[in-house]
């Protein structure tokens, strides 16, 4: 084409020059120039049809925990990325308090993590705030099998309009015992069916002033009694009481069965002296881990920490009262409603709570898998974290009740935990404190239900 235009321009210039030379005379007829044929344009080869490139997606994933957990969680993310090369996952791990502070800030700022961990009792508050993605349509579309999970692990996440979260694990409470202390005292390890009377007898035998300075430095029992999960929640059920009514609108902590449980705890601190009050316990950090308590109730999450102690230990069932109960909690994962990549976030969440993710998370020793298929496998039962009776946690599920999950839980739990502290350090009476706290707790429940 360019060659043709050049030739055409030369012809026009020649014609103009000839015209100028002829002045006003009529120009002589000339033969029309032979037109220059335009060179045929090069035929363009049809381009191969290109598949649109997959969008590069960046997901953020946030959990609470210790720095040591980051490596395993990153492995899980790497496995997912290997199957989904267009998706990258940034994992962040924070301690408990920092995690919730960051989450509140990012939610308020409109930039929360795509996928993040959720403590089951706090889930109703977050779900009711409209900040979580409803997973139900995705569950239905993909035929995601909820029946594969422990029913107890699903209770808190099941709402009237579907699931907004899914469980990673379950945490039934059992009793941890320092077997070296039991052996030294010549006391047999507690067996299924032992009672709180047995606990009182054994606990007093194991409470000692080991260095003779007049101060007890080995206690029979220690428990964190700020929250219901480790001791007093299960005890209230064991003594025939209830924590709340069925629809979570009334606090029942001052009723008869509950008061029997509270009185037992009070007596272990102030009558027998076999349990340190919170102000004494904090001097040791975790008195069981430090070797200053023979027994402590907890879930499976403490296993990795106790795996580093310099004494022998194992787990036994909780003592029982008028009935046999334990409390089970769950940690789960949710997706932000503001996630720009809900499909990819859903795929990652399925990986986390599915067999691949749960198998690797189990290696951390932090909980019992919410999938019975993994809980009954070598991945859990023969995990490398500690050589203890991991089967006991599965057996405990047979008589465990789900830790209450309700709107207003955080405020309600803080009121009770802080309010009872003065009782546990001997500055307030048991009955009058509960009589004061219960009405305030009910106001929280009523306001949260509106």
C-alpha positions as CSV (number, residue, x, y, z in Angstrom):
1,X,0.0,0.0,0.0
2,X,2.8,2.4,0.9
3,X,4.5,1.8,-2.5
4,X,1.2,2.6,-4.4
5,X,0.8,5.9,-2.5
6,X,4.3,7.0,-3.4
7,X,3.8,6.3,-7.1
8,X,0.5,8.0,-7.1
9,X,2.1,11.1,-5.5
10,X,4.8,11.2,-8.2
11,X,2.2,11.1,-11.0
12,X,0.3,14.0,-9.4
13,X,3.4,16.1,-9.1
14,X,4.3,15.4,-12.8
15,X,0.8,16.4,-13.9
16,X,1.0,19.7,-12.0
17,X,4.4,20.5,-13.5
18,X,3.1,20.0,-17.0
19,X,0.1,22.1,-16.4
20,X,2.2,24.9,-15.1
21,X,4.5,24.8,-18.1
22,X,1.5,25.1,-20.6
23,X,0.3,28.5,-19.1
24,X,-3.3,29.3,-20.3
25,X,-3.1,27.0,-23.4
26,X,-5.3,24.0,-23.4
27,X,-3.1,21.1,-22.7
28,X,-2.4,18.7,-25.4
29,X,-4.1,15.4,-25.1
30,X,-1.9,12.8,-23.6
31,X,-2.4,9.2,-23.0
32,X,-3.8,8.3,-19.7
33,X,-1.1,6.9,-17.5
34,X,-1.3,3.2,-17.0
35,X,-2.7,2.8,-13.6
36,X,-0.4,1.3,-11.1
37,X,-1.9,-1.8,-9.6
38,X,-2.0,-1.8,-5.8
39,X,0.1,-4.6,-4.4
40,X,-2.2,-7.1,-2.8
41,X,-2.2,-6.7,1.0
42,X,-0.5,-9.5,2.8
43,X,-3.2,-11.9,3.9
44,X,-3.4,-12.0,7.7
45,X,-3.3,-15.4,9.1
46,X,-6.2,-15.9,11.5
47,X,-5.0,-15.8,15.1
48,X,-5.4,-18.8,17.2
49,X,-8.3,-18.4,19.6
50,X,-6.8,-17.6,23.0
51,X,-8.4,-18.8,26.2
52,X,-8.9,-15.9,28.7
53,X,-6.2,-16.1,31.4
54,X,-7.5,-17.1,34.8
55,X,-7.8,-14.1,37.1
56,X,-5.0,-13.9,39.7
57,X,-6.7,-13.9,43.0
58,X,-5.2,-13.0,46.4
59,X,-7.0,-14.3,49.5
60,X,-6.3,-13.3,53.1
61,X,-6.7,-15.8,55.8
62,X,-6.5,-14.9,59.5
63,X,-6.5,-17.1,62.7
64,X,-5.6,-16.7,66.3
65,X,-2.8,-18.9,67.8
66,X,0.9,-19.1,68.3
67,X,3.6,-18.3,65.8
68,X,4.5,-22.0,65.6
69,X,1.1,-22.7,64.0
70,X,1.9,-20.5,61.0
71,X,4.1,-23.1,59.4
72,X,1.3,-25.8,59.3
73,X,-1.3,-23.3,58.2
74,X,1.0,-22.1,55.5
75,X,1.4,-25.7,54.3
76,X,-2.3,-26.1,54.1
77,X,-2.5,-22.8,52.1
78,X,0.3,-24.1,49.8
79,X,-1.5,-27.3,49.2
80,X,-4.6,-25.4,48.1
81,X,-2.5,-23.1,45.9
82,X,-0.9,-26.1,44.2
83,X,-4.4,-27.2,43.2
84,X,-5.5,-23.6,42.3
85,X,-2.4,-21.9,40.7
86,X,-4.3,-18.7,40.1
87,X,-5.0,-18.2,43.9
88,X,-2.5,-17.1,46.5
89,X,-3.3,-17.1,50.2
90,X,-1.7,-14.8,52.7
91,X,-1.9,-16.4,56.2
92,X,-1.7,-14.3,59.4
93,X,-1.6,-15.7,63.0
94,X,-2.1,-13.4,66.0
95,X,-2.6,-14.1,69.7
96,X,-6.2,-14.2,71.0
97,X,-6.6,-10.6,72.1
98,X,-4.8,-9.1,69.1
99,X,-6.8,-11.3,66.7
100,X,-10.1,-10.0,67.9
101,X,-8.9,-6.4,68.0
102,X,-7.6,-6.6,64.5
103,X,-10.8,-8.3,63.3
104,X,-13.0,-5.5,64.7
105,X,-10.8,-2.9,63.1
106,X,-10.8,-4.4,59.7
107,X,-14.5,-5.1,59.8
108,X,-15.2,-1.5,60.7
109,X,-12.8,-0.4,57.9
110,X,-14.5,-2.6,55.3
111,X,-11.3,-4.6,54.6
112,X,-11.6,-7.8,56.7
113,X,-9.8,-11.0,55.9
114,X,-11.5,-13.1,53.2
115,X,-11.5,-16.2,55.4
116,X,-11.1,-16.0,59.2
117,X,-11.4,-18.2,62.3
118,X,-14.4,-18.0,64.6
119,X,-15.0,-19.1,68.2
120,X,-18.4,-20.8,68.1
121,X,-20.0,-18.9,71.1
122,X,-19.1,-15.6,69.4
123,X,-20.5,-16.6,66.0
124,X,-24.2,-15.6,66.6
125,X,-23.1,-12.0,67.3
126,X,-21.0,-11.8,64.1
127,X,-23.6,-13.5,62.1
128,X,-26.4,-11.1,63.3
129,X,-24.2,-8.1,62.4
130,X,-24.4,-9.0,58.7
131,X,-20.7,-9.2,58.2
132,X,-20.5,-12.9,57.2
133,X,-21.3,-14.6,53.9
134,X,-24.2,-17.0,53.9
135,X,-22.8,-20.3,52.7
136,X,-26.1,-22.1,52.4
137,X,-26.5,-21.7,48.6
138,X,-22.9,-22.7,48.0
139,X,-23.4,-25.8,50.3
140,X,-26.6,-26.7,48.4
141,X,-25.0,-26.1,45.0
142,X,-21.9,-28.2,45.7
143,X,-23.7,-30.9,47.6
144,X,-21.4,-30.3,50.6
145,X,-22.0,-33.2,53.0
146,X,-22.7,-31.8,56.4
147,X,-23.7,-35.3,57.7
148,X,-20.0,-36.1,57.6
149,X,-19.4,-33.9,60.6
150,X,-20.0,-34.4,64.3
151,X,-23.5,-33.1,64.9
152,X,-22.3,-31.2,68.0
153,X,-19.7,-29.3,65.9
154,X,-22.5,-27.9,63.7
155,X,-25.0,-26.7,66.3
156,X,-23.7,-23.2,66.8
157,X,-23.3,-22.5,63.0
158,X,-26.8,-23.6,62.1
159,X,-29.1,-20.5,61.8
160,X,-32.7,-20.1,60.6
161,X,-31.4,-19.1,57.1
162,X,-28.5,-21.4,56.8
163,X,-24.9,-21.8,57.7
164,X,-22.5,-18.8,57.7
165,X,-19.6,-20.9,59.0
166,X,-18.3,-24.5,59.3
167,X,-16.3,-26.2,62.0
168,X,-12.6,-27.0,62.0
169,X,-12.6,-29.0,65.3
170,X,-14.4,-29.9,68.5
171,X,-13.1,-29.4,72.0
172,X,-14.6,-31.7,74.7
173,X,-13.2,-31.0,78.1
174,X,-11.3,-33.8,80.0
175,X,-9.1,-33.8,83.1
176,X,-5.3,-33.6,82.7
177,X,-3.2,-35.3,85.4
178,X,0.5,-35.1,86.3
179,X,1.1,-38.8,86.6
180,X,4.5,-38.3,88.3
181,X,2.7,-36.6,91.2
182,X,0.2,-39.4,91.4
183,X,2.9,-42.1,91.3
184,X,5.0,-40.3,93.9
185,X,1.9,-40.1,96.2
186,X,1.0,-43.7,95.5
187,X,-2.4,-42.7,94.2
188,X,-4.1,-44.7,91.4
189,X,-5.0,-42.7,88.3
190,X,-8.7,-41.7,88.3
191,X,-11.0,-43.9,86.2
192,X,-14.3,-43.4,84.4
193,X,-17.0,-42.9,87.0
194,X,-15.0,-41.1,89.7
195,X,-16.9,-38.4,91.5
196,X,-16.3,-34.9,92.9
197,X,-16.0,-36.4,96.3
198,X,-13.2,-38.6,95.0
199,X,-11.7,-35.4,93.5
200,X,-11.8,-33.7,96.9
201,X,-10.1,-36.6,98.6
202,X,-7.4,-37.0,95.9
203,X,-6.9,-33.3,95.5
204,X,-6.2,-32.7,99.2
205,X,-3.6,-35.6,99.2
206,X,-1.8,-33.9,96.3
207,X,-1.8,-30.4,97.9
208,X,1.6,-29.9,99.5
209,X,4.2,-27.5,100.8
210,X,7.0,-29.2,99.0
211,X,9.8,-27.0,100.2
212,X,8.7,-26.5,103.8
213,X,8.5,-22.7,103.7
214,X,4.9,-22.6,105.0
215,X,3.4,-21.8,101.6
216,X,1.6,-24.3,99.4
217,X,3.4,-24.7,96.2
218,X,1.7,-27.9,94.8
219,X,-2.0,-27.9,94.5
220,X,-4.3,-30.8,93.8
221,X,-6.3,-28.9,91.1
222,X,-6.1,-25.8,89.1
223,X,-8.7,-24.4,86.7
224,X,-9.3,-21.2,84.8
225,X,-12.7,-20.3,86.3
226,X,-13.2,-17.0,84.5
227,X,-15.0,-18.7,81.6
228,X,-17.5,-21.5,81.8
229,X,-15.8,-23.8,79.4
230,X,-13.1,-25.4,81.5
231,X,-14.8,-26.2,84.8
232,X,-18.0,-24.5,86.1
233,X,-20.1,-25.0,83.0
234,X,-19.9,-28.7,83.0
235,X,-20.1,-28.8,86.8
236,X,-23.4,-27.0,86.8
237,X,-24.8,-29.6,84.4
238,X,-23.3,-32.4,86.5
239,X,-25.0,-31.1,89.6
240,X,-28.4,-31.0,87.8
241,X,-28.4,-27.2,87.1
242,X,-28.6,-25.1,83.9
243,X,-26.6,-22.2,82.7
244,X,-29.4,-20.5,80.7
245,X,-32.9,-21.4,79.7
246,X,-33.5,-23.0,76.3
247,X,-34.0,-19.8,74.3
248,X,-31.1,-18.0,76.0
249,X,-33.3,-15.3,77.5
250,X,-32.8,-16.1,81.2
251,X,-29.7,-16.7,83.3
252,X,-30.0,-19.6,85.7
253,X,-26.7,-19.4,87.5
254,X,-28.2,-18.8,90.9
255,X,-30.6,-21.7,90.9
256,X,-30.2,-24.8,93.1
257,X,-28.2,-27.1,90.9
258,X,-25.9,-24.3,89.8
259,X,-25.4,-23.2,93.4
260,X,-24.2,-26.7,94.4
261,X,-21.5,-26.5,91.7
262,X,-20.4,-23.0,92.7
263,X,-20.3,-24.0,96.3
264,X,-18.0,-27.0,95.5
265,X,-15.6,-24.7,93.7
266,X,-15.7,-22.2,96.5
267,X,-14.9,-25.0,99.1
268,X,-12.0,-26.3,97.0
269,X,-10.4,-22.8,97.2
270,X,-11.3,-21.7,100.7
271,X,-12.1,-24.8,102.7
272,X,-9.8,-27.6,101.6
273,X,-7.2,-25.2,100.0
274,X,-6.6,-27.7,97.2
275,X,-7.1,-25.1,94.5
276,X,-5.3,-21.8,94.2
277,X,-7.4,-18.6,93.9
278,X,-6.8,-16.7,90.7
279,X,-4.4,-14.2,92.3
280,X,-2.1,-17.1,93.5
281,X,-2.5,-19.1,90.2
282,X,-1.3,-16.2,88.1
283,X,2.1,-16.3,89.9
284,X,2.7,-19.7,88.1
285,X,1.3,-18.8,84.7
286,X,-0.4,-22.1,84.0
287,X,0.1,-24.0,87.3
288,X,-0.3,-27.4,85.7
289,X,2.3,-26.6,83.0
290,X,4.7,-25.2,85.6
291,X,4.4,-28.3,87.7
292,X,2.5,-26.6,90.5
293,X,-0.8,-28.4,90.1
294,X,-1.6,-32.1,89.8
295,X,-4.8,-31.8,87.8
296,X,-6.5,-29.3,85.4
297,X,-9.5,-29.5,83.1
298,X,-9.1,-28.4,79.5
299,X,-9.8,-29.3,75.9
300,X,-7.3,-30.7,73.4
301,X,-5.8,-27.3,72.5
302,X,-3.3,-27.5,75.5
303,X,-1.7,-30.7,74.2
304,X,1.0,-28.9,72.1
305,X,2.0,-26.8,75.1
306,X,2.0,-29.6,77.6
307,X,4.0,-31.6,75.2
308,X,7.1,-29.6,76.2
309,X,6.9,-30.1,80.0
310,X,9.5,-32.1,81.9
311,X,7.1,-34.4,83.7
312,X,4.8,-37.2,82.6
313,X,1.1,-36.6,82.2
314,X,-2.1,-38.0,80.7
315,X,-5.8,-37.4,80.5
316,X,-8.7,-39.0,82.3
317,X,-12.5,-38.3,82.3
318,X,-13.9,-35.4,84.3
319,X,-15.3,-36.3,87.7
320,X,-19.1,-36.7,87.7
321,X,-21.8,-35.3,90.0
322,X,-25.4,-36.5,90.0
323,X,-24.9,-37.1,86.3
324,X,-22.1,-37.4,83.8
325,X,-21.5,-34.4,81.5
326,X,-18.8,-32.5,79.7
327,X,-18.8,-29.4,77.7
328,X,-17.7,-29.2,74.0
329,X,-16.8,-26.1,72.1
330,X,-15.8,-25.6,68.4
331,X,-13.5,-23.4,66.4
332,X,-14.7,-22.8,62.8
333,X,-14.1,-20.7,59.7
334,X,-16.2,-18.0,58.1
335,X,-16.0,-15.9,55.0
336,X,-16.4,-12.1,55.0
337,X,-19.5,-10.8,53.2
338,X,-17.2,-8.1,51.8
339,X,-14.8,-10.6,50.2
340,X,-14.2,-9.7,46.5
341,X,-13.6,-13.4,45.8
342,X,-16.3,-15.4,47.4
343,X,-16.0,-18.4,45.1
344,X,-12.3,-18.8,45.7
345,X,-12.8,-18.1,49.5
346,X,-15.4,-20.8,49.5
347,X,-13.1,-23.3,47.8
348,X,-10.4,-22.5,50.4
349,X,-12.8,-22.9,53.3
350,X,-13.9,-26.3,52.0
351,X,-10.2,-27.2,51.8
352,X,-9.7,-26.1,55.4
353,X,-12.6,-28.0,56.9
354,X,-12.4,-31.0,54.5
355,X,-10.2,-34.0,54.8
356,X,-7.0,-32.4,53.4
357,X,-7.0,-29.4,55.7
358,X,-8.2,-31.3,58.8
359,X,-5.6,-34.0,58.4
360,X,-2.8,-31.4,58.5
361,X,-4.4,-29.2,61.2
362,X,-4.6,-32.3,63.3
363,X,-0.8,-32.5,63.3
364,X,-0.8,-29.3,65.4
365,X,-2.6,-31.2,68.2
366,X,-4.9,-28.2,68.8
367,X,-8.2,-30.0,68.6
368,X,-10.2,-33.0,67.7
369,X,-11.2,-33.0,64.0
370,X,-14.8,-32.2,63.4
371,X,-14.8,-35.0,60.8
372,X,-15.2,-38.4,62.5
373,X,-13.4,-40.0,59.5
374,X,-10.2,-38.0,60.5
375,X,-10.8,-38.2,64.2
376,X,-10.8,-42.0,64.0
377,X,-7.8,-42.2,61.8
378,X,-4.1,-42.4,62.6
379,X,-3.7,-38.7,61.8
380,X,-5.5,-38.0,65.1
381,X,-5.2,-41.1,67.3
382,X,-1.4,-41.5,66.7
383,X,-0.5,-37.9,66.3
384,X,3.1,-37.0,67.2
385,X,2.3,-34.2,69.6
386,X,2.0,-36.3,72.8
387,X,1.7,-40.0,73.7
388,X,-1.6,-39.8,75.6
389,X,-5.0,-41.3,75.4
390,X,-6.4,-39.3,72.5
391,X,-9.3,-41.7,72.2
392,X,-10.7,-40.3,75.5
393,X,-11.7,-37.1,73.8
394,X,-13.8,-39.1,71.3
395,X,-15.4,-41.1,74.1
396,X,-16.2,-37.9,75.9
397,X,-18.3,-36.8,73.0
398,X,-20.9,-39.4,74.0
399,X,-21.8,-37.4,77.1
400,X,-20.9,-33.8,76.0
401,X,-23.2,-30.9,75.6
402,X,-22.5,-27.9,73.4
403,X,-21.2,-24.8,75.0
404,X,-24.0,-22.2,74.8
405,X,-23.8,-20.0,71.7
406,X,-26.0,-16.9,71.8
407,X,-26.2,-13.2,70.8
408,X,-24.6,-11.1,73.6
409,X,-22.3,-13.9,74.6
410,X,-19.2,-11.8,74.9
411,X,-20.8,-9.2,77.0
412,X,-22.6,-11.7,79.1
413,X,-19.5,-13.8,79.7
414,X,-17.4,-10.8,80.6
415,X,-20.0,-9.7,83.2
416,X,-20.0,-13.1,84.8
417,X,-16.3,-13.7,84.6
418,X,-15.3,-10.3,86.0
419,X,-18.2,-10.3,88.5
420,X,-17.2,-13.6,90.1
421,X,-13.5,-12.6,90.3
422,X,-14.1,-10.8,93.6
423,X,-15.7,-14.1,95.0
424,X,-12.7,-16.2,94.0
425,X,-10.2,-13.9,95.7
426,X,-12.3,-13.9,98.9
427,X,-13.6,-10.3,98.7
428,X,-17.3,-11.0,98.1
429,X,-19.8,-13.6,99.1
430,X,-21.0,-16.3,96.6
431,X,-24.8,-15.9,96.9
432,X,-25.0,-12.2,97.1
433,X,-22.7,-11.8,94.1
434,X,-24.8,-14.1,91.9
435,X,-28.0,-12.4,93.1
436,X,-26.5,-9.2,91.9
437,X,-25.1,-10.5,88.6
438,X,-28.0,-12.5,87.3
439,X,-30.4,-9.6,86.7
440,X,-27.7,-7.7,84.9
441,X,-26.9,-10.7,82.8
442,X,-30.6,-11.0,81.9
443,X,-30.7,-7.4,80.7
444,X,-27.8,-8.3,78.3
445,X,-29.8,-11.3,76.9
446,X,-33.0,-9.3,76.5
447,X,-31.2,-6.5,74.6
448,X,-29.3,-8.9,72.4
449,X,-32.5,-10.7,71.4
450,X,-34.2,-7.5,70.2
